[in-house]
Amino acid sequence: MESLILVLVGILVAVATYLILSKQLLRVILGTAVLSHAAHLLILTMGGLKKGAVPLLGESEGPYTDALPQALILTAIVISFAVTAFVLVLGYRAYKTNGSGNFDELRGTPDE
């Protein structure tokens, strides 16, 4: 099952790379969002599924689950959401100012 998830992570990274190398601003923004989702899935897969008791001392004996991968993913989701929202606002402002979302047209004139 883990190998299937790792293949999915590879596909997501490939799609994100294709989108980031595009000339359209919106595709680049979507590519960064897909790449962050691939990173979240990779962190979750590397953390693995561990079965055990709740990690409260004194409650039960035996193996405990590790909450660190879930905490890292939650932090990464919040940060990627904030970065995506910020980049969307920047992209919208660039589109409204220049009238285009194409990087070739946003570059300016050759004499600049």
Secondary structure by P-SEA (a helix, b strand, c coil): caaaaaaaaaaaaaaaaaaaacccaaaaaaaaaaaaaaaaaaaaaaacccccccccccccccbbbbaaaaaaaaaaaaaaaaaaaaaaaaaaaaaaaccccccccccccccc
